[in-house]
Amino acid sequence: MGSAVERTDEHVREYLIYRGFTNTLKQMDSEIKADKEKGFRVDKIIDQLLQFIQSFELSALKDYWLYLDRRLFCRLEDVYRPTVNKLRASLFRYYVINTIQKGNLEKTQEFFQKQAMELQGQPEWRDWFILPFIPAPEQNPAFAPYFSRQWSDTFLVSLHNFLSVVFQCMPQPVLLSFDSEVQKTTSLTEENEQLRQLLFALQTESRDQSSGDEVVHHKLPPYVQNMDRLGDTELDLVSTQRAVSVATTPSRNFFSTFLPQGRRTPGGKTQQVTSVSSPSQAVIGRKDQTTTQSAKSKDAVQVKEVKPASSQISGGELSSSQSQHSNQQTNQPSHLRHKKIQDHEKERKELFSKPSSQLQEKKGEVGEVEPPNDTASEAPDSSSSSSRSSGRGAGGAGLSVEQPFIKLSQEEYGEHHSSIMHCRVDCSGRKVASLDVDGVIKVWSFNPIMQTKATIMSKSPLLCLEWATKPDRLLLLGSGVGTVRLYDTEAKKNLYEMSIDETHPRILSLACSPSGSSFVCSAAAINRTALVEPVHRLPIQVSGQLLLWDTKTVKQQLQFSLEPEPVAINCTAFNHNGNLLVTGAADGVIRLFDMQQYESAMSWRAHDGEVYSVEFSYDENTVFSIGEDGKFIQWNIHRCGIKQSEQVLPQDATGPFVLSGYSGYKQVQVARGRLFTFDSEGQHVLTCSSSGGIICKLTNGEPALESVLSLGGHKAPVVTVDWCSALDCGTCLTASMDGKIKLSTLLAQKS
């Protein structure tokens, strides 16, 4: 309720300014400052009571409790009156105990003198009048429990919970329900949008089925159109069902037990797609494997008879209807089948001989069409040839090259005054936490408006941050003095402070498990280089630890073994269910940990120099990494140390990042935050550059990254990025060395 009151006050203040009611605004501000209810913030009310107790202001304490009683407690039912009386008695006992602990016996005697008439008739206070005359009351069995830390903490928690329940059950004015109504409207809008998209998809499917008899041989099968979103197991399953043959399932390797059903890869074969020029050929290749494995079955033979005809025509001819009629074509005479093939080849040539404008119209009517390899090689001019080749590189689902994203808007958050180190969006996609090199953390929202929610400043330097998974209002803050704090962004206070390790005080990386029950912490030692130049990454010889902490018990669970020697871990990332953890270290080694057995599953030398950033791929069969050597590499986790692709990135994408100023001044910063991140489907990656983020498409050939969109907007090098796809429109965050953070809202173009 406190947050709702605070937001409502801001709305009212904005309205009064808009209307020009300055006198009313001044009166409102003055009354808010003198508000005894503290905006219905329970923590502030308890802080006010504790302030009166610490300063021995008995009269002010009594008046404040009397106000709360008249304003809140007297409206409760009679059944709650004993609870209120017990809390009041405990509050005064807390005051008396504090006077004795502080050695102020005058205030102790003053309390009993002023309260004698009121308390002498109450049985629970009868024995307390001898308290000022006992030499050591904390050792007396009757009073010793009240001097313990446990009793005081229990009382404060009970008072906090009681006030919270009272505020929650109070009848609220209509204006205070504005925030909840906005959230309800937002959720309804999102639900309506999802239902609208579902209805559109069903209508499209219905139209495709009704026109299937006329143009079905030009329409790609659904599983081929979405091949880049399916895992290998799903493709094998679809191919097996279409071949109507039961192939022996190969044995799965160790990591297949950790991956979701749609993302697992058979352990007995390696995916090779670099030589495939179209999705249809990839499916044909998989059919060849299926028919080879089940060559003795009759249905597999029928698939082999269909294959030569399909290899002469376009990939779009592998439609579901043609596969269903394959048995009928096999039983027909050979000359009839040959005549049908000739007719179909003639129709295909007529289709591709039409101008591009007519082809686009035809494409919109019958679905997406892709030419075979010979059509691409016999292009009439270089422009059409390059257009088709780039179309295949971008996904291979059409002849026209279409921008995958549209940049709708770009906003700037400029509350930081120094270079950004980390910038992360929470799980809900509504709040952002950003950390600069001065150790200042800003928690802010950008939907529906950009607004700073909290500013966190610490006496000890802050080096990293991470959002908790459950609940997403909590933030983990790693410091340079060996502590990790759990911060509540809504209550704006620290909940816990965990002492990690005094010998390894620099907290370099934090990663929360998707299950929400634990987090991984990377701690490193300090050397003279780190003391002289704190902006640089730790050198290779610095030792480190990788620890697992439980967020519920706030205790360390275990310490991971780092082979061949303890080393500083720079970056960490979990897979979707928290069963796997990948780390990149200062010695250039990537380590993969089994989080069910809590041990290292494999490790390999990945880069010449430090590993700066690691992430799992969308299907979680591979790992991507960026290192000090400036290379962007994709690794196969089923075959230790095997590269699937490699590309050298420019220095402004990997660091060290340099910002030049006047009189030859240069600011140098080595990578600390996330250097790359993926979209929701894992097909595009956002990287850093000197003038803004760059979105690239992952390809299966050379180069491994194909630039598709430059976000721009920055005047200083971008040092960390993040990509949020939780809302309808994707939001890209790019943070630079001048403290500016750009939010680019993108609209994905579905091909």
MARGU-694888 format. One record per residue: residue in three letters; x, y, z of N, C-alpha, C in turn. Coordinates in steps of 0.1 Angstrom, whole numbers, plus 5000, padded with zeros to 4 digits. Each point is the difference from the previous one (the first is absolute). Example, Ala and Ser with C-alpha at 12.3 -4.5 7.8 and 13.67 -1.06 7.14 Angstrom:
% MARGU-694888
Ala513249435078499150125000500950125000
Ser499650114993500950115000499250115008
END
This chain:
% MARGU-694888
Met500849885000499250125000500950135000
Gly501149995007500950115000500450054986
Ser500449904992500450044986498950064992
Ala498849955002498850064993499750145005
Val500250035013499850135005501050104995
Glu501349954999501150084995499750044985
Arg499649904992499750034986498850104998
Thr499049975009498850094999500450145004
Asp500850025010500550145004500750064988
Glu500849934993500750064988499050044990
His499049924997499050034990499250135004
Val499650005013499350125005500950134999
Arg501349985004500950124999500150044985
Glu500149914991500150034986498850074995
Tyr498849965005498850064996499950145005
Leu500450025013499950145006500950104993
Ile501249954996500950084992499450034986
Tyr499449904994499450034987498950105001
Arg499250005011498950095002500450145005
Gly501350005005500450135005499650025015
Phe499649905007499650025014501249995009
Thr500850115000501350005007499850015015
Asn499050075005499750015014499649865005
Thr499149934993499649875004501249905000
Leu500850024990501249915000500950035012
Lys500250125004500950035011499349955013
Gln498750015001499349955012500149845000
Met499949944989500149864999501449955004
Asp501150074995501449965003500250025015
Ser499550105006500250035014499349895009
Glu498849964996499349905007500649864998
Ile500649984988500749874998501249995009
Lys500850115002501150005009499649975014
Ala498950055004499549985014499149885001
Asp499949914990499149895000500549905010
Lys499249975010500449905011499849864995
Glu499249984989499849864995501149974990
Lys500950094997501149984991499749934987
Gly498850054994499649954987499749855001
Phe499549955012499749865002501249914997
Arg501250055003501249924998500349945014
Val499949875002500249945013501450025005
Asp501049994991501450015004500350145006
Lys499450104994500250145005499350025013
Ile498849945002499450015013500849945011
Ile500549884998500849935010501350085002
Asp500650064990501250085001499750125009
Gln498850064999499750115008499849965015
Leu499449885003499949955013501449985006
Leu500949934992501349975005500850135003
Gln499850104992500750135002499650065013
Phe498750005004499550055013500649915011
Ile500249874998500549925011501550035002
Gln500750014989501550025001500350145006
Ser499250104998500250135005499350025014
Phe499449905005499350005013498950115001
Glu499350014989498850105000498849925003
Leu499749985013498949935004498750064997
Ser499950135002498750074997499749994985
Ala501050024991499749994986499749864996
Leu500649905006499649864997498649975004
Lys499550055012498749985004499050074991
Asp500350124996499150084991499949934987
Tyr501149954994500049944987499249875000
Trp500249925011499249885001498550035002
Leu499750105007498650045002499450054987
Tyr500850064992499450044987499749884991
Leu500949905000499849884992498849935006
Asp499850005013498849935006498750074995
Arg500050135001498850084996499749984985
Arg501150004992499950014985499749864994
Leu500649895006500049874994499449905009
Phe500549985012499749895009498650005005
Cys499550125003498650015006498949954990
Arg500450004987499049964990499949854998
Leu500949935007500149854998498949945009
Glu499749874997499049935008500649985014
Asp499049975010500549985014500949885002
Val499949914991500849885001501550034999
Tyr500450114993501350044998500650095011
Arg499150045010500550095010501049945009
Pro500049875004501149945008501350014993
Thr500049984986501250004993500650145000
Val499250114999500550135001500650035013
Asn499349965011500550025013501449935003
Lys500149884994501349935002501150074992
Leu499750054988501050084993500450135007
Arg499050065006500350135008500949975012
Ala499749895007500849965012501449974996
Ser500149924989501449974995500850124995
Leu499350104994500650124996500650075012
Phe499350025011500550065012501149925007
Arg499949875000501049925005501350024992
Tyr499950014987501150024991500750135004
Tyr499250105003500550135005500849995013
Val499449935009500749985013501349934999
Ile499949894992501349924999501050084993
Asn499750094990500950084994500750105009
Thr499250065010500650095009501049935009
Ile499749885004501049925009501249964992
Gln499849964987501249964992500950124998
Lys499450124998500850124998500550065013
Gly499749945011500550055013499350135005
Asn498850034995499450135004498949965010
Leu500449985012499049965011499050125003
Glu500450124998499150115002498749994991
Lys500249964988498949984991499249885004
Thr500649905005499349885005499150045012
Gln500550075009499250045012498950104995
Glu500350094991499050094995498849934993
Phe500349894993499049924994499049955010
Phe500549935011499149955010499350105008
Gln500650125002499350115007498850054992
Lys500350024987498950064991498949894997
Gln500449884999499049894997499549925011
Ala500350055013499649925011498549995002
Met499350114998498649995002499349914989
Glu500650004989499449924989500449855000
Leu501249975005500549864999499849925013
Gln499950075011499949925013498849915001
Gly499050034993498849915000500149894990
Gln501049994992500249894990500949895005
Pro499549885000500849895006501349984993
Glu500150024987501249974993501150105003
Trp499750115006501050105004500450005014
Arg499349925008500250005015501549985004
Asp500649904994501449975003501050094994
Trp499650084991501050094993500450125008
Phe499250045011500450125008501349985008
Ile500449885002501349985007501250004990
Leu499750014987501149994990501150115002
Pro499750135004501150095002500949975012
Phe499549925009500849975012500849875000
Ile499949934989500749874998501450034995
Pro501149955006501450044995500249954986
Ala499749884996500249944987498749944995
Pro499150084995498749954995500149904989
Glu501150024991500149914988500349865004
Gln500549985013500349865005498949955009
Asn499050075002498849965008499249914992
Pro499649885004499249914992498750064995
Ala499450095008498750054996500150114989
Phe501250064999500150114990501049974989
Ala500849895002501149974990499449984986
Pro498949944998499549984986499850134993
Tyr499650115007499750124994501350084995
Phe501149965005501350064996500649934989
Ser499449894995500649934988499650064987
Arg500949984990499750054987498849934994
Gln499849885003498949924995498650075003
Trp499950045013498750065004499850134992
Ser501050094999499850134994499749974985
Asp500649914993499849974986498649954998
Thr499549915009498749944999498950115002
Phe500350095009499050115003499950094987
Leu501150044995500050094988499349934988
Val500349884998499449934989498549985002
Ser499649985012498549985003499350144998
Leu500750115004499450134998499950034985
His501049974993500150034986498949924993
Asn499849875003499049924993498650055004
Phe499850045013498650055004499650124992
Leu501050104999499750124993499849974985
Ser500749914995499849974985498649954998
Val499649915008498749944998498950105002
Val500250095010499050115002499950094988
Phe501150044994500050094988499449924988
Gln500249884999499549924989498549985001
Cys499549995012498549985002499250135000
Met500750115001499350135000499250034988
Pro498850065001499350034987500850124993
Gln500249984987500850104993499150094991
Pro500450124998499250094991500249954986
Val499250054991500049964986501350044994
Leu500550125004501250054993501249915003
Leu500149935011501149915003500049874992
Ser498849974995499949884992500450024985
Phe500550124998500450044986501149914995
Asp501049985008501249924996499649854997
Ser499149955009499649864997499149994988
Glu499350104997499150004988500950014988
Val501150085001500950014988500649864997
Gln500549945011500649864998499049904994
Lys498850015005498949914995499750034986
Thr499950134996499850034986501249964991
Thr501250015005501149964992500049854998
Ser499749925011499949854998498949964990
Leu498950075001498949974991500450044986
Thr500750114998500450034986501049904995
Glu500949955008500949904995499349874997
Glu499049965008499249884998499250024987
Asn499550114998499250034987500949994988
Glu501250055001501049994989500349864997
Gln500349925010500349864998498849924993
Leu498850035005498849944994499850044986
Arg500350134997499950054986501049934991
Gln501249995005501049934992499649854997
Leu499549945011499549864998498949994990
Leu499150095000498950004991500550034986
Phe500950094998500650024987500749884995
Ala500749935009500749884995499049894996
Leu498949985007499049904997499450044986
Gln499750134998499450044988500949974988
Thr501350045002501049974990500149854996
Glu500049925011500149864998498749944992
Ser498950065003498849964994500050044985
Arg500550124997500150044986501049914992
Asp501149975007501049924993499449864997
Gln499249945009499549874997498950004989
Ser499350115000498950014989500650024986
Ser501250064999500650024987501149904998
Gly500149905008501149904999500049924987
Asp498849974995499949914988500650074988
Glu500050134999500450074988501550035000
Val500550045012501450055000500949935011
Val499649885004500749945011501449964997
His500349984987501449964996500950125000
His499550125003500950125001500250045015
Lys499349945009500050045014501049915008
Leu500950075007500949925009499249945011
Pro500449885005499349945012500350095012
Pro499050005009500250095012501349975008
Tyr500449875001501249975008501350054992
Val499950014987501250054992500050155002
Gln498950075000500050155001500650045014
Asn499749925010500450035013501249925005
Met500849954990501049915004501150065009
Asp500250134999501050065008499650015015
Arg498749985003499550015013499849865007
Leu500249894992499949875005501349945004
Gly499949915010501249925004500249884990
Asp501249945002500349894991499049885002
Thr499649985013499149895003498750024993
Glu499550125000498750034993500149974985
Leu501150044994500149984986500149854997
Asp500849935008500149854997498649945002
Leu499350045010498749945003499050034988
Val500050134995499150034989500449924988
Ser501349994997500549924988499649865001
Thr500149945012499749865002498549984998
Gln499150095005498649984998499650024986
Arg500750094992499650024986500549884992
Ala501149935004500549894993499249875004
Val499250015010499249895005500949885003
Ser501150025006500949905003500550025014
Val500349895008500550015013501549985000
Ala500750105003501549995000500549985014
Thr501149935002500549985013500550135006
Thr499650045012500450125006501449995005
Pro501050084996501349995004500150035015
Ser501049955006500350035015500350155002
Arg499550055010500250155003501250015009
Asn500750114999501250025008499650065013
Phe501150035008499850055014499150125001
Phe500250104991499350135001498649994996
Ser499549904993498650004995499049995011
Thr500549955012499050005011499850135006
Phe500850104997499850135006499250094991
Leu499849974987499450094990498549974999
Pro499250104996498649984998499749904988
Gln498849955000499749904989500250064986
Gly499750124999500150064986501450054997
Arg500949995009501450054998501149905000
Arg499649875002501049905001500649964987
Thr501249955000500749964988500449865002
Pro499849914990500449865001501550005001
Gly500449915010501550005003500849924989
Gly499349934992500849924991500350064987
Lys499650134997500350074988500350145002
Thr500750074991500350145001499350074989
Gln499450125004499250074991501050084990
Gln499849984987500850074990499150074990
Val499950135001499050074992500750114992
Thr501350015000500750104993500049984985
Ser499949874995499949984986498649994994
Val499050025008498750004996499650144995
Ser499450014988499750134995498650045001
Ser499149915004498650035002499449915011
Pro499050045007499349925010499549874995
Ser499550004987499449884994501149904999
Gln501250044996501149904998500449945014
Ala499950095010500449945014499049895004
Val498750024996499049905004500349884991
Ile500350024987500349884992501249925005
Gly501050085005501249935005499649915012
Arg499150065009499649925011499149884996
Lys499350024989499249884995500949894995
Asp501150044994501049904996500549925011
Gln500350075012500549935011498949905005
Thr498750055000499049915005499849884992
Thr500050024986499849894991501249905001
Thr501250055002501149925001499949915013
Gln499550065011499949925012498949894999
Ser499050034992498949904999499849964986
Ala501149964993499949964986499249884997
Lys499949915010499249884998498550015000
Ser499550115005498650025001499450054987
Lys498849964997499450044987499850154999
Asp499650065011499750155000501350074997
Ala501149965005501350064997500350004985
Val499749894994500349984985499150104993
Gln498850035004499150094993500650145002
Val500650045011500650135001501250014991
Lys500849904997501150004991499550024986
Glu498849954996499550024987499550144998
Val499650075010499550134999501250104999
Lys501149975006501250095001500550054987
Pro500349924989500550054988499250114993
Ala498649985001499250104994500050135008
Ser500149995013500050125008501350084999
Ser501149934997501350074998500150084988
Gln499149984990500150084988499150125000
Ile499150015010499150115001500350085012
Ser499350115002500350095011499749945014
Gly500750065010499849955014498650015005
Gly499250094994498650015005499149894996
Glu500549914991499149894996500049895010
Leu500750015011499949895010498950045010
Ser498850014994498850035008499449885007
Ser499250025010499349895007499149924991
Ser499350074991499149934991500749914990
Gln501250044995500749924991500549875007
Ser500550025012500549885008498949905003
Gln498750055002498949915002499649934987
His500350054988499649944988501249924994
Ser501149985007501149944995499849854997
Asn499149945008499749854997499249994987
Gln499150104997499249994988500850024988
Gln501150095001500850034988500949884998
Thr500449925010500849894998499349894992
Asn498749995003499249894993499650044986
Gln500150134995499750044987501049964990
Pro499649994987501049964990501150114999
Ser501249954995501250095000499850124990
His499349984989499850114991499150115005
Leu499049965008499150105006500850085010
Arg500849935008500850085010501050094993
His500649964989500950084992499350124994
Lys498849984996499250124994499750105011
Lys499649955012499750105011501250085004
Ile501249934999501250075004500350114990
Gln499849974987500350104989499050125001
Asp498749975003499150115002500350095011
His500449935011500450085012501250084998
Glu501049954992501250074997499750124992
Lys499149994990499650114992499350115008
Glu499149965009499450105008501050085009
Arg501049925005501050075008500850104993
Lys500449974987500750094992499250134997
Glu498749984997499250114998499950095012
Leu500049945012499950085012501350095002
Phe501149944998501350075002500350104989
Ser499449984988500350094989499250135001
Lys499050015009499250125002500950115006
Pro499650134998500750115006499949995016
Ser500950075006500149995015498750055006
Ser499350114995498850055005498949895000
Gln499949934989499049904999500349885009
Leu501349985001500449895009499750035015
Gln500150135004499650035013498549985002
Glu499250044990498649985001499749865001
Lys500649924992499849855000500449945014
Lys501150065005500549955013499150035011
Gly499350115000499050035010498849914999
Glu499749954988498949914999500249865003
Val501249954996500249855002501049975011
Gly500650095006500949975011501550034995
Glu501049975008501350044997500749894991
Val500750054990500649924989501550025000
Glu500849904999501550014999500449934987
Pro500950064992500449944988501149895003
Pro500149914991501149905002501350064997
Asn501149925002501350054999500350044986
Asp499549934989500350044987499450134996
Thr498950045006499450134997500950115006
Ala500549985011500950105006501350024992
Ser500549894994501250014993499850064986
Glu498850004995499750054986499250135001
Ala500450085010499350135001500450094989
Pro499050084994500350084989501050115003
Asp500150065012500950105003500549985015
Ser501050085003500749995013499150045011
Ser499150104998499250055011499049905004
Ser499349934991499149895004500749895006
Ser501249974996500849895006500350035014
Ser500550125003500450045013498750015009
Ser498950044994498850005008499649875005
Arg500149904991499649865004501049955010
Ser501350024998500949945009499950065014
Ser499750135001499850065013498749965006
Gly499049974992498849945005500249875006
Arg500849914994500349885006500850015013
Gly501050105000500750025013499250055011
Ala498950074997499250065011498949905004
Gly499949884995499049915004499649914989
Gly500150044987499749914989498649974998
Ala499150095004498649974999499350084989
Gly500750084992499450084990501050074991
Leu499550064989501050064991500350155004
Ser499150065006500250145004500750015013
Val500950105001500750035012499250095009
Glu499649965012499250085008500650035013
Gln500050125005500650035013499349935011
Pro500849925008499349925011499450085011
Phe500550135002499550085011499850144995
Ile499050075006499750144997500250075014
Lys500950114999500250085012498950105002
Leu499149975010498950095002500450135007
Ser500849995010500450125007501349985008
Gln500650115004501349995008499950115011
Glu500149955013500050105011501349995007
Glu500350105008501250015007499850025015
Tyr500849925008500050015014501450065004
Gly500050125006501250075002500250045015
Glu499649925009500250035014501449965005
His500849934993501349965004501050114996
His501150025007501050104997501349944998
Ser500149874998501349944997499749874992
Ser501049944995499949884991499249895006
Ile499249934992499249895005500849875000
Met499849925011500649875000499049894997
His498950015006498949894999498750074997
Cys499249944992498650054997499149874997
Arg499149975009499249884999498550035002
Val499249934992498550015001499549885009
Asp499050035008499549895008499249904992
Cys499549895006499349904993498750054994
Ser499350095007498750054995500250104988
Gly501250054998500250094989499550145003
Arg499850045013499550135003501050095008
Lys501049945005501050085008501449974996
Val500850105001501449994996500950045012
Ala501149925002501050045010501350034992
Ser500650115003501250044993501150055010
Leu501249964998501150035009501150074993
Asp500550115005501150074994501349985008
Val501150054994501449975006500150075014
Asp499250105003500050065013499349925011
Gly499449894996499349925010498650045002
Val499450094992498650055002499149914991
Ile499049955007499049914993498750084999
Lys499449994988498750064997499049894997
Val498950005007498949914996498950084994
Trp499649974987499150094993499149914991
Ser498950064997499049944992499950084987
Phe499549934989499950074987498649974994
Asn499149935007498749974995499050025011
Pro499050094999499750084988500950134998
Ile500650045011500850124999501449975006
Met501050084996501349985006500150085013
Gln500349925011500050065013500949935009
Thr500850075008501049955009499249955013
Lys500249885003499349945012500950005013
Ala501349984998500850005012501550034995
Thr500750065010501450034998500849945011
Ile501049914997500749935010501450055000
Met500550055012501450045001500549935012
Ser501349965000500649925010501350055004
Lys500449995013501350045004501149914994
Ser499749874998500949914994499749994985
Pro501049984991499850014986499249884995
Leu499050034991499249894994500649974986
Leu500149864998500649964987499149934991
Cys498949945004499149924992498650005006
Leu499149964991498649995005499349894992
Glu498949955006499249904993498650005006
Trp498949994991498749995005499749865005
Ala499349995012499649875005498849954991
Thr499949874999499049944992498650005007
Lys500049975012498749995008500350065014
Pro499350115004499350094991500950104992
Asp499550054989500850094992500250145005
Arg499550035012500250135006501350015007
Leu500649885002501350005008501250014991
Leu501050065005501250034992501249955008
Leu500949924994501349965006501150104996
Leu500750055010501150104998501349945005
Gly501049994991501349955004500950125002
Ser500850005011500950115004501449964998
Gly500950105003501449984999500649975014
Val499249975010500549975013499549865005
Gly499749914990499649875003498649975006
Thr499150094996498649995005499050004988
Val498949935002498950014990498750045008
Arg499450104995498850055006498749974992
Leu499049965008498749984993499150125003
Tyr499750074989499350135001498649994995
Asp499050065008498650004996499850134993
Thr499750004986499950124993498750075002
Glu499049935005498750075003500050065014
Ala500549935010500150065014501250095001
Lys501049994990501250095000500849985013
Lys500349875003500949975011500749874998
Asn501149985008500749884999499349895009
Leu499949884995499449905007501149915007
Tyr501049974993501149925006501350054994
Glu501149985008501350024995500949885003
Met500449934990500749875002501550034998
Ser500849955010501550014999500549874992
Ile500550034988500449894992501449945004
Asp501050084998501449955003500950125001
Glu500750015012500950115002501349994991
Thr500449884997501249984992499850034985
His498749994996499650034986498950105000
Pro500350135003499050105002499350064988
Arg500549984988499550064988498949914994
Ile498750045001498949924994499950044985
Leu500449914992500150034985498749974993
Ser499349895004498849964993499049945009
Leu498850024997498849945007499149944990
Ala499449885003499049944991499049925008
Cys498750044999499049935007499449884993
Ser499849895007499449884994498650034995
Pro499649954989498650024996498949955009
Ser500549905009499049955010499850095011
Gly500950105001499850115011500549965013
Ser500649885002500449965014501450025003
Ser500850044990501550025003500650094990
Phe501250055003500750084990501549965001
Val500750034989501449974999500850135001
Cys501050005007500850125003501549974996
Ser500650094992501449994997500850115008
Ala500949955008500850095008501549994996
Ala500750115000501450004996500950085010
Ala501249975000501050075009500450144995
Ile500650075008500550144996501549994999
Asn500550074989501550014999500350154998
Arg501250034999500550144998499550074987
Thr499849914990499550064987498650045002
Ala499249935007498650035002499950135009
Leu501050025009499950125009500450124992
Val500949994991500450124992499050034989
Glu499649914993499050024989498849925002
Pro499050045008498849925003499149984988
Val500250084989499149984989500449884991
His501249955002500449894992499649875006
Arg499949904991499649865004501249945007
Leu499749915009501149935008500949924991
Pro501350005002500949924992499849855002
Ile500649924991499849865000500449935013
Gln501250055006500549935012499250025012
Val499050095000499250025012499149885003
Ser500049955012499249895004498650045003
Gly499149905000498650035002499349885005
Gln498750025003499149895005498750024993
Leu499349884998498750004995499149935010
Leu499150075006499249955011498550004997
Leu499349905007498649994998499350045014
Trp499150094999499350055012498549974999
Asp499449975012498649985001499350135004
Thr499050044992499450135003499049995011
Lys499549885003499049995011500749995014
Thr501049925001500749995013501250105001
Val500350074989501150104999501349945006
Lys500349884995501249935003500749954988
Gln501349985001500749944989499849855000
Gln499649954988499849864998501349924997
Leu500850054990501249934997500950094992
Gln501249964998501050074992500449904988
Phe499950064988500349924988501549984999
Ser500449894994501449974997500450064987
Leu501050094999500450064988501449944996
Glu500049924990501249944995500650074988
Pro501350014998501049935008500450075013
Glu499650135001500350075013499050115002
Pro499850045012499050115003500350124992
Val499050054993500150124991498850095001
Ala500250124997498850105000499149974989
Ile498749985003498949974990499450144997
Asn500050034987499650134995498550014998
Cys499449894995498650004995499449865002
Thr498750005003499349885003498650014994
Ala499449884996498750004994499449865002
Phe498750005004499249875002499349974987
Asn499649874998499149974989498650025005
His499049964992498650045003499549945013
Asn500449885004499549945012501050005012
Gly501250054998500950015010500849875002
Asn499949904991500749885002501550014995
Leu500250104992501450024994500450145003
Leu501350025003500650135002501350014992
Val500150104992501250034992500750125006
Thr501349995001500950115005501150034991
Gly500450135000501250044992501050065010
Ala501349964999500950045010501150084994
Ala500950065009501150084997501149934993
Asp500049865001501049924994499649964986
Gly498950054995499649974986499349874999
Val499649935011499349875000498550025003
Ile499249934992498649995003499849875007
Arg499250005011499749895008498549985000
Leu499649874999498549975000499849915012
Phe499050045009499849945012498649935000
Asp500049885005498749925002499550045014
Met498850085000499550055012499149905008
Gln499949884994499349905008501049925008
Gln501249984995501149935007500950105007
Tyr499950134996500950115005501549974998
Glu500249974987501449974996500250044986
Ser501350024996500450044987499749884990
Ala499350034989499749904990501150004989
Met500550124996501050014990500650145001
Ser501250014994500650144999501049994988
Trp500250124994500950004988500550154999
Arg501250004994500650134997499350074989
Ala499450115002499150074991500750124993
His500750085007500550124994501550025005
Asp500750084992501350055003499950125009
Gly500049985013499750115009498749975007
Glu499450115007498949985008498749974992
Val499149945006498649984995499250115006
Tyr499350084992499350125005498549975001
Ser499449924992498649985000499649874994
Val499149925006499549874996498550005001
Glu499449924990498649995000499649864994
Phe498949945004499549884994499350044987
Ser500049924990499250024988498549985003
Tyr499250034990498549985002499749855002
Asp500649914993499749865001500849935011
Glu501050085006500849965011500949884996
Asn500249984987501049894996501450064998
Thr500050145000501350064998500250125010
Val501250055001500350115009500850104991
Phe499650135002500750114993500950075010
Ser501150064995500950075009500750114993
Ile500450105007500950114995501150015010
Gly501350014994501150015008500950114998
Glu501150015007501050114999500650004986
Asp500149894993500549994987499150064989
Gly498850055004499150064990499249904992
Lys499949885004499349904992498749975006
Phe499049984991498749955003499849864995
Ile500049905010500149864997498849935005
Gln499549904992498949915003500649865003
Trp499749955012500649875004498949895001
Asn500349884996499149895002500249935013
Ile499050005009500249955013499949845000
His499649954989499949854999501449944996
Arg500850094994501449964996500950105006
Cys500749975011500850095007501050074992
Gly500050145000501050084993499950004985
Ile498849964994499950004986499350134996
Lys500650084991499450134995499049974989
Gln498850075001499149994989500150124991
Ser500450115006500250124992500950105007
Glu500750084993500950105006500150124991
Gln500050125007500150134993500750105008
Val500950074994500850105007499250135000
Leu499750065012499350125001500950125001
Pro499550124996500850125002500250035015
Gln501050095003500450035014498850075007
Asp499250084993498950075006498949905004
Ala500149874997498949915004500549915012
Thr501350005002500649915011500850085010
Gly500550124997500850075009501549974998
Pro500950075007499750105010499450134993
Phe499050055007499350124995500750135004
Val500150094990500850125002499150124997
Leu500050095010499250134998501050115001
Ser500250084989501050115000499350135004
Gly500850085007499550135004501050114996
Tyr499850125007500950114997501449985005
Ser500950074994501450005005500649865000
Gly499649924991500649864999499549915011
Tyr499050035007499449915011499449884994
Lys500249895005499449874995499549925012
Gln498849954999499449915010500049864994
Val500649915006500049864995499249915010
Gln499249924994499149915008500049864994
Val500449905007499949864996498649955002
Ala499649904992498749955000499649945014
Arg498950045005499549955013498649944999
Gly499150074993498649954999499949914988
Arg498749984996499749914989500350064987
Leu500849944992500450054987499149974988
Phe499249895002499149964989498849945007
Thr498950004993498849945005499149964988
Phe499149905002499149954989498650055001
Asp499349994989498650035000499249885006
Ser498750015000499249895006500049874992
Glu500450014988500149874992501449964997
Gly501050075005501349964998500650014987
Gln499450074991500450014986500950134998
His499850105008500750124999500750045013
Val501250064998500850045012500350154999
Leu500050065012500350145002501450015005
Thr500950084994501350025004500350155002
Cys501250035005500450135003500750064988
Ser500150144999500850074990500350145006
Ser500750084992500550135004498950105000
Ser498949984993498950104998498649945004
Gly499949885005498749945003500049854998
Gly498949945004499949854998499949974986
Ile500449874996499949954987499349865001
Ile498949984993499349884999500549924989
Cys500449875002500549914990499249885000
Lys500049934988499349874999501049895000
Leu499749905008500949885000499849924988
Thr501149974993500049924988500849875002
Asn499849914991500749875001501249994992
Gly500350114993501250004991501050115005
Glu500750054990501050115003499650124993
Pro499950125007500350015014498949955009
Ala500349975013499049955010499050105003
Leu500350134999499150115003499850094988
Glu498750034997499650084989499350125005
Ser500550124999499450125006498750044992
Val499050025008498750034994499450135004
Leu500450065012499550135004500950065010
Ser500350134998500850085009499150095008
Leu500049995013499150085009500550155001
Gly501350025001500650135001499550085012
Gly500250135000499550095010501150045011
His501149935000501050035010501250084995
Lys500650095009501150084997501349945006
Ala499849895008501249945007499849854998
Pro501149925001500049864998499049935009
Val499249914995499149915007500849895007
Val499849985013500849905007499249885005
Thr498750015000499249895005498650014994
Val499349894997498749994994499149915007
Asp498750014997499049905004498850014991
Trp499349894999498850004990498949935008
Cys498950085001498849955007498949984990
Ser499549875001498949964991498749965008
Ala499950055012498949965009498750064995
Leu500150124995498850074996499749984985
Asp499050064995499649984986501150044990
Cys500650125003501150054992501349975007
Gly501049964993501349985006500750135003
Thr500850005011500750135004501449965001
Cys500950084993501449985000500650115009
Leu500849975009500750095009501550004996
Thr500550124998501450024997500650115009
Ala501049975008500550095010501550044996
Ser500350125001501350054995500950065011
Met501250044996500950055010499750155005
Asp499150074993499650135005498950005009
Gly499549885005498949985009498750004994
Lys499950014987498750004993499549864997
Ile498849975002499449874997498850034990
Lys500149934988499050014990499049885000
Leu498750035000499049904998499450004987
Ser500349904992499549994986498949904999
Thr498850054997498849914999499949954986
Leu500049864999500049944987498749924997
Leu499650004988498949914996500549904990
Ala499849875004500649894992499049984988
Gln500749994988499249974988500149854997
Lys498849935002499949864999499949964985
Ser501049934995500049964986499249874998
END
